[in-house]
Amino acid sequence: MNVLQEIAYTAKATATGGREGVAKSDDNRLDVNLSTPKGLGGDDGQGTNPEQLFAAGYAACFIGAIKFVAGAEKIKLPADVFINSEVSVGPIEGGFGIAVKLAVSLGDMDKTAAEALVEKAHQVCPYSNATRGNISVELSVI
């Protein structure tokens, strides 16, 4: 288990009502209604869901890790970096699990160099470190 050497930031949020409820951060910057997708037996309402929030958070964090590694290695990143992320949920033995796919676009960067950068980012990204060995995370450069 990786133990934090020091705490740089702590996000605080409260969820009520489960998948049919609301989630709010303590500073009110996040305030979302939650709905259960039809694939999970819900009504596919207007709210978001935990998997969408995880997909967005992981993608944003991973771009931060790419920028961190690129900065350390003095690599100039293209302006149009983006990640298409997917978080899937389904049954596993004893409950439910998730799987992640991150399709990383580094613009016109050489594909071999981009793949190396993505792999290094995967080693420093907090989401990657939290999920490593626990869930399937598939990385690709598009």
DOMI-788367 format. One record per residue: residue number from 1; residue in three letters; chain; x negated, y, z negated of N, C-alpha, C in turn. Coordinates in nm, 4 decimals, decimal comma. Layout:
# DOMI-788367
> NUM|ALA|A|X|Y|Z|X|Y|Z|X|Y|Z
...
//
This chain:
# DOMI-788367
> 1|MET|A|-0,0840|-0,1186|0,0000|0,0000|0,0000|0,0000|-0,0882|0,1246|0,0000
> 2|ASN|A|-0,0548|0,2201|0,0863|-0,1260|0,3468|0,0895|-0,0685|0,4395|-0,0169
> 3|VAL|A|-0,1545|0,4914|-0,1010|-0,1124|0,5827|-0,2068|-0,1587|0,7236|-0,1681
> 4|LEU|A|-0,0690|0,8200|-0,1796|-0,1045|0,9580|-0,1471|-0,2158|1,0065|-0,2386
> 5|GLN|A|-0,3165|1,0684|-0,1808|-0,4247|1,1251|-0,2594|-0,3792|1,2544|-0,3254
> 6|GLU|A|-0,2909|1,3244|-0,2582|-0,2248|1,4428|-0,3125|-0,0984|1,4648|-0,2312
> 7|ILE|A|-0,0044|1,5359|-0,2874|0,1212|1,5637|-0,2178|0,1092|1,6993|-0,1500
> 8|ALA|A|0,1224|1,6994|-0,0164|0,1148|1,8240|0,0599|0,2527|1,8879|0,0757
> 9|TYR|A|0,3570|1,8078|0,0781|0,4932|1,8577|0,0976|0,5910|1,7486|0,0572
> 10|THR|A|0,7037|1,7875|0,0010|0,8100|1,6941|-0,0331|0,9411|1,7460|0,0231
> 11|ALA|A|1,0032|1,6679|0,1099|1,1362|1,7014|0,1613|1,2385|1,6473|0,0621
> 12|LYS|A|1,3434|1,7228|0,0414|1,4490|1,6807|-0,0505|1,5832|1,6921|0,0204
> 13|ALA|A|1,6612|1,5866|0,0134|1,7932|1,5860|0,0765|1,8872|1,5004|-0,0064
> 14|THR|A|2,0154|1,5260|0,0116|2,1185|1,4479|-0,0549|2,2181|1,4004|0,0492
> 15|ALA|A|2,2469|1,2722|0,0448|2,3495|1,2151|0,1324|2,4663|1,1708|0,0463
> 16|THR|A|2,5871|1,1973|0,0951|2,7077|1,1496|0,0275|2,7974|1,0841|0,1303
> 17|GLY|A|2,8707|0,9837|0,0890|2,9669|0,9196|0,1777|2,9089|0,8174|0,2733
> 18|GLY|A|2,7790|0,7885|0,2633|2,7184|0,6891|0,3515|2,7230|0,7305|0,4974
> 19|ARG|A|2,7498|0,6334|0,5851|2,7485|0,6587|0,7293|2,8678|0,7433|0,7760
> 20|GLU|A|2,9629|0,7676|0,6909|3,0791|0,8515|0,7251|3,0803|0,9778|0,6396
> 21|GLY|A|2,9641|1,0190|0,5953|2,9563|1,1316|0,5036|2,8825|1,2508|0,5595
> 22|VAL|A|2,8016|1,3110|0,4722|2,7205|1,4270|0,5083|2,5812|1,4100|0,4497
> 23|ALA|A|2,4847|1,4794|0,5093|2,3490|1,4854|0,4568|2,3039|1,6301|0,4603
> 24|LYS|A|2,2464|1,6744|0,3486|2,2033|1,8135|0,3369|2,0678|1,8182|0,2691
> 25|SER|A|1,9840|1,9099|0,3177|1,8565|1,9335|0,2510|1,8774|2,0333|0,1379
> 26|ASP|A|1,7852|2,0339|0,0430|1,7986|2,1232|-0,0715|1,7895|2,2700|-0,0337
> 27|ASP|A|1,7279|2,3002|0,0813|1,7172|2,4399|0,1257|1,8250|2,4780|0,2277
> 28|ASN|A|1,9189|2,3862|0,2536|2,0317|2,4056|0,3455|1,9914|2,4217|0,4920
> 29|ARG|A|1,8667|2,3930|0,5273|1,8265|2,3993|0,6671|1,8821|2,2805|0,7453
> 30|LEU|A|1,9015|2,1700|0,6766|1,9646|2,0530|0,7363|2,0999|2,0355|0,6693
> 31|ASP|A|2,2037|2,0302|0,7494|2,3399|2,0117|0,6985|2,4183|1,9439|0,8097
> 32|VAL|A|2,4244|1,8108|0,8060|2,4846|1,7365|0,9154|2,5958|1,6439|0,8679
> 33|ASN|A|2,6958|1,6303|0,9533|2,7992|1,5306|0,9329|2,7497|1,3993|0,9911
> 34|LEU|A|2,7857|1,2909|0,9278|2,7420|1,1589|0,9709|2,8607|1,0779|1,0213
> 35|SER|A|2,8355|0,9990|1,1240|2,9364|0,9101|1,1812|2,8701|0,7773|1,2150
> 36|THR|A|2,9480|0,6721|1,2116|2,8969|0,5395|1,2460|2,9217|0,5113|1,3935
> 37|PRO|A|2,8159|0,4713|1,4667|2,8339|0,4374|1,6088|2,9246|0,3150|1,6249
> 38|LYS|A|2,9915|0,3082|1,7393|3,0782|0,1932|1,7674|3,0034|0,0615|1,7575
> 39|GLY|A|2,8778|0,0585|1,8021|2,7981|-0,0631|1,7980|2,7776|-0,1178|1,6575
> 40|LEU|A|2,7987|-0,0320|1,5580|2,7874|-0,0743|1,4185|2,9236|-0,0797|1,3515
> 41|GLY|A|3,0288|-0,0825|1,4336|3,1633|-0,0960|1,3792|3,2334|0,0330|1,3435
> 42|GLY|A|3,1771|0,1452|1,3827|3,2359|0,2740|1,3484|3,3247|0,3297|1,4573
> 43|ASP|A|3,3689|0,4534|1,4360|3,4579|0,5198|1,5314|3,3830|0,6090|1,6300
> 44|ASP|A|3,2481|0,6102|1,6214|3,1664|0,6915|1,7107|3,2050|0,8386|1,7029
> 45|GLY|A|3,2278|0,8851|1,5805|3,2713|1,0230|1,5585|3,1695|1,1265|1,6017
> 46|GLN|A|3,1978|1,2506|1,5719|3,1186|1,3641|1,6180|2,9860|1,3807|1,5440
> 47|GLY|A|2,9686|1,3142|1,4309|2,8471|1,3313|1,3526|2,7290|1,2541|1,4082
> 48|THR|A|2,6142|1,2824|1,3522|2,4928|1,2084|1,3877|2,4863|1,0836|1,3009
> 49|ASN|A|2,3776|1,0092|1,3109|2,3622|0,8898|1,2289|2,2169|0,8765|1,1856
> 50|PRO|A|2,1896|0,7934|1,0859|2,0529|0,7807|1,0356|1,9517|0,7407|1,1432
> 51|GLU|A|1,9921|0,6594|1,2394|1,8988|0,6169|1,3438|1,8593|0,7338|1,4336
> 52|GLN|A|1,9537|0,8223|1,4650|1,9210|0,9407|1,5448|1,8278|1,0332|1,4674
> 53|LEU|A|1,8540|1,0492|1,3392|1,7677|1,1342|1,2580|1,6268|1,0761|1,2494
> 54|PHE|A|1,6161|0,9441|1,2327|1,4859|0,8783|1,2274|1,4129|0,8912|1,3606
> 55|ALA|A|1,4862|0,8727|1,4712|1,4262|0,8843|1,6044|1,3705|1,0252|1,6262
> 56|ALA|A|1,4467|1,1254|1,5897|1,4017|1,2640|1,6068|1,2827|1,2946|1,5161
> 57|GLY|A|1,2919|1,2507|1,3914|1,1833|1,2764|1,2969|1,0540|1,2084|1,3358
> 58|TYR|A|1,0631|1,0811|1,3762|0,9424|1,0073|1,4148|0,8785|1,0724|1,5371
> 59|ALA|A|0,9595|1,1077|1,6373|0,9058|1,1698|1,7589|0,8368|1,3022|1,7270
> 60|ALA|A|0,9007|1,3859|1,6471|0,8423|1,5154|1,6125|0,7133|1,4981|1,5339
> 61|CYS|A|0,7133|1,4060|1,4388|0,5945|1,3797|1,3586|0,4820|1,3243|1,4455
> 62|PHE|A|0,5164|1,2359|1,5392|0,4149|1,1760|1,6252|0,3499|1,2813|1,7151
> 63|ILE|A|0,4283|1,3771|1,7636|0,3691|1,4872|1,8413|0,2719|1,5652|1,7528
> 64|GLY|A|0,3090|1,5848|1,6267|0,2165|1,6501|1,5341|0,0869|1,5723|1,5191
> 65|ALA|A|0,0962|1,4399|1,5132|-0,0236|1,3562|1,5027|-0,1081|1,3656|1,6297
> 66|ILE|A|-0,0423|1,3693|1,7458|-0,1148|1,3861|1,8722|-0,1910|1,5188|1,8710
> 67|LYS|A|-0,1249|1,6253|1,8273|-0,1898|1,7567|1,8219|-0,3069|1,7564|1,7240
> 68|PHE|A|-0,2905|1,6868|1,6123|-0,3970|1,6777|1,5127|-0,5202|1,6091|1,5720
> 69|VAL|A|-0,4992|1,4937|1,6339|-0,6104|1,4188|1,6935|-0,6729|1,4983|1,8076
> 70|ALA|A|-0,5895|1,5569|1,8935|-0,6416|1,6354|2,0058|-0,7262|1,7521|1,9545
> 71|GLY|A|-0,6801|1,8168|1,8499|-0,7560|1,9277|1,7923|-0,8900|1,8820|1,7363
> 72|ALA|A|-0,8899|1,7695|1,6663|-1,0128|1,7170|1,6077|-1,1131|1,6771|1,7152
> 73|GLU|A|-1,0613|1,6312|1,8294|-1,1490|1,5865|1,9379|-1,1674|1,6920|2,0467
> 74|LYS|A|-1,1138|1,8115|2,0217|-1,1244|1,9234|2,1156|-1,0704|1,8883|2,2546
> 75|ILE|A|-0,9557|1,8198|2,2550|-0,8854|1,7841|2,3785|-0,7751|1,8862|2,4003
> 76|LYS|A|-0,7715|1,9453|2,5167|-0,6653|2,0418|2,5488|-0,5422|1,9643|2,5946
> 77|LEU|A|-0,4334|1,9850|2,5247|-0,3084|1,9185|2,5590|-0,2304|2,0010|2,6604
> 78|PRO|A|-0,1562|1,9344|2,7491|-0,0670|2,0082|2,8375|0,0470|2,0701|2,7560
> 79|ALA|A|0,1085|2,1716|2,8107|0,2163|2,2406|2,7401|0,3447|2,1585|2,7340
> 80|ASP|A|0,3582|2,0615|2,8236|0,4851|1,9900|2,8359|0,4861|1,8523|2,7676
> 81|VAL|A|0,4206|1,8407|2,6532|0,4201|1,7147|2,5785|0,5609|1,6878|2,5244
> 82|PHE|A|0,6096|1,5642|2,5427|0,7363|1,5250|2,4815|0,7378|1,3755|2,4574
> 83|ILE|A|0,8294|1,3331|2,3715|0,8456|1,1910|2,3407|0,9928|1,1562|2,3508
> 84|ASN|A|1,0227|1,0520|2,4269|1,1555|0,9919|2,4273|1,1500|0,8793|2,3243
> 85|SER|A|1,2287|0,8913|2,2199|1,2235|0,7900|2,1141|1,3543|0,7140|2,1068
> 86|GLU|A|1,3414|0,5873|2,0721|1,4567|0,5008|2,0515|1,4409|0,4315|1,9182
> 87|VAL|A|1,5466|0,4311|1,8395|1,5507|0,3527|1,7167|1,6714|0,2610|1,7283
> 88|SER|A|1,6430|0,1321|1,7293|1,7480|0,0309|1,7410|1,7704|-0,0332|1,6048
> 89|VAL|A|1,8930|-0,0741|1,5802|1,9260|-0,1414|1,4541|1,9980|-0,2714|1,4864
> 90|GLY|A|1,9706|-0,3731|1,4093|2,0349|-0,5020|1,4302|2,0057|-0,5958|1,3156
> 91|PRO|A|2,0705|-0,7116|1,3188|2,0538|-0,8065|1,2085|1,9154|-0,8711|1,2066
> 92|ILE|A|1,8654|-0,8926|1,0866|1,7460|-0,9721|1,0609|1,7833|-1,0704|0,9507
> 93|GLU|A|1,6965|-1,1628|0,9222|1,7253|-1,2575|0,8153|1,7446|-1,1823|0,6838
> 94|GLY|A|1,8599|-1,1969|0,6262|1,8882|-1,1344|0,4978|1,9387|-0,9918|0,5035
> 95|GLY|A|1,9682|-0,9386|0,6200|2,0185|-0,8012|0,6258|2,0086|-0,7405|0,7639
> 96|PHE|A|1,9638|-0,6170|0,7679|1,9501|-0,5437|0,8934|1,8112|-0,4822|0,9018
> 97|GLY|A|1,7648|-0,4624|1,0240|1,6342|-0,4024|1,0462|1,6391|-0,3042|1,1615
> 98|ILE|A|1,5278|-0,2352|1,1808|1,5180|-0,1402|1,2905|1,3932|-0,1700|1,3727
> 99|ALA|A|1,3957|-0,1235|1,4964|1,2819|-0,1305|1,5874|1,2708|0,0040|1,6571
> 100|VAL|A|1,1483|0,0446|1,6862|1,1225|0,1768|1,7434|1,0475|0,1632|1,8756
> 101|LYS|A|1,0845|0,2489|1,9712|1,0099|0,2656|2,0950|0,9807|0,4147|2,1110
> 102|LEU|A|0,8541|0,4462|2,1338|0,8142|0,5843|2,1603|0,7512|0,5891|2,2991
> 103|ALA|A|0,8137|0,6622|2,3898|0,7619|0,6816|2,5252|0,7052|0,8231|2,5302
> 104|VAL|A|0,5740|0,8316|2,5350|0,5026|0,9584|2,5205|0,4636|1,0139|2,6572
> 105|SER|A|0,4987|1,1398|2,6806|0,4567|1,2080|2,8030|0,3538|1,3138|2,7668
> 106|LEU|A|0,2350|1,2991|2,8248|0,1288|1,3975|2,8057|0,0989|1,4679|2,9380
> 107|GLY|A|0,2067|1,4920|3,0137|0,1949|1,5665|3,1382|0,1014|1,5007|3,2365
> 108|ASP|A|0,0092|1,5780|3,2898|-0,0808|1,5272|3,3928|-0,2128|1,4735|3,3365
> 109|MET|A|-0,2178|1,4488|3,2058|-0,3392|1,3937|3,1458|-0,3678|1,2559|3,2052
> 110|ASP|A|-0,4949|1,2251|3,2247|-0,5371|1,0939|3,2718|-0,4741|0,9863|3,1831
> 111|LYS|A|-0,4146|0,8837|3,2452|-0,3386|0,7832|3,1701|-0,4247|0,7082|3,0688
> 112|THR|A|-0,5457|0,6735|3,1047|-0,6336|0,6025|3,0112|-0,6658|0,6910|2,8909
> 113|ALA|A|-0,6952|0,8181|2,9157|-0,7226|0,9122|2,8068|-0,5978|0,9341|2,7223
> 114|ALA|A|-0,4828|0,9419|2,7868|-0,3568|0,9605|2,7146|-0,3279|0,8398|2,6253
> 115|GLU|A|-0,3482|0,7199|2,6766|-0,3241|0,5989|2,5970|-0,4167|0,5933|2,4756
> 116|ALA|A|-0,5427|0,6329|2,4933|-0,6373|0,6351|2,3816|-0,5938|0,7369|2,2761
> 117|LEU|A|-0,5490|0,8537|2,3215|-0,5024|0,9577|2,2301|-0,3795|0,9108|2,1535
> 118|VAL|A|-0,2855|0,8466|2,2215|-0,1637|0,7958|2,1570|-0,1988|0,6900|2,0522
> 119|GLU|A|-0,2913|0,6020|2,0832|-0,3310|0,4988|1,9867|-0,3957|0,5606|1,8632
> 120|LYS|A|-0,4783|0,6635|1,8828|-0,5396|0,7319|1,7680|-0,4337|0,8045|1,6859
> 121|ALA|A|-0,3374|0,8662|1,7538|-0,2289|0,9342|1,6828|-0,1471|0,8347|1,6010
> 122|HIS|A|-0,1303|0,7152|1,6538|-0,0556|0,6097|1,5838|-0,1251|0,5703|1,4530
> 123|GLN|A|-0,2561|0,5900|1,4459|-0,3301|0,5567|1,3241|-0,3173|0,6650|1,2165
> 124|VAL|A|-0,2863|0,7885|1,2556|-0,2788|0,8972|1,1572|-0,1363|0,9436|1,1280
> 125|CYS|A|-0,0410|0,9130|1,2139|0,0975|0,9591|1,1955|0,1570|0,8992|1,0671
> 126|PRO|A|0,2129|0,9817|0,9791|0,2736|0,9293|0,8564|0,3858|0,8285|0,8817
> 127|TYR|A|0,4673|0,8510|0,9851|0,5743|0,7564|1,0161|0,5154|0,6231|1,0607
> 128|SER|A|0,4110|0,6286|1,1424|0,3461|0,5058|1,1876|0,2852|0,4308|1,0695
> 129|ASN|A|0,2211|0,5051|0,9798|0,1613|0,4411|0,8632|0,2673|0,3831|0,7703
> 130|ALA|A|0,3825|0,4475|0,7613|0,4902|0,3966|0,6753|0,5548|0,2713|0,7318
> 131|THR|A|0,5592|0,2607|0,8637|0,6311|0,1493|0,9262|0,5390|0,0346|0,9675
> 132|ARG|A|0,4094|0,0580|0,9746|0,3145|-0,0430|1,0246|0,3281|-0,1739|0,9466
> 133|GLY|A|0,3495|-0,2816|1,0212|0,3616|-0,4129|0,9596|0,5008|-0,4440|0,9081
> 134|ASN|A|0,5905|-0,3456|0,9138|0,7262|-0,3642|0,8624|0,8303|-0,3755|0,9730
> 135|ILE|A|0,8083|-0,3011|1,0805|0,9025|-0,3019|1,1923|0,8247|-0,3026|1,3231
> 136|SER|A|0,8926|-0,3363|1,4304|0,8323|-0,3312|1,5624|0,8285|-0,1869|1,6097
> 137|VAL|A|0,7080|-0,1384|1,6461|0,6914|-0,0060|1,7040|0,6200|-0,0252|1,8366
> 138|GLU|A|0,6895|0,0078|1,9457|0,6351|-0,0079|2,0809|0,5995|0,1291|2,1353
> 139|LEU|A|0,4734|0,1466|2,1726|0,4256|0,2732|2,2271|0,4011|0,2597|2,3760
> 140|SER|A|0,4354|0,3630|2,4517|0,4030|0,3653|2,5943|0,3738|0,5088|2,6348
> 141|VAL|A|0,2936|0,5221|2,7399|0,2655|0,6528|2,7985|0,3381|0,6572|2,9310
> 142|ILE|A|0,4212|0,7605|2,9461|0,5016|0,7732|3,0687|0,4519|0,8882|3,1530
//
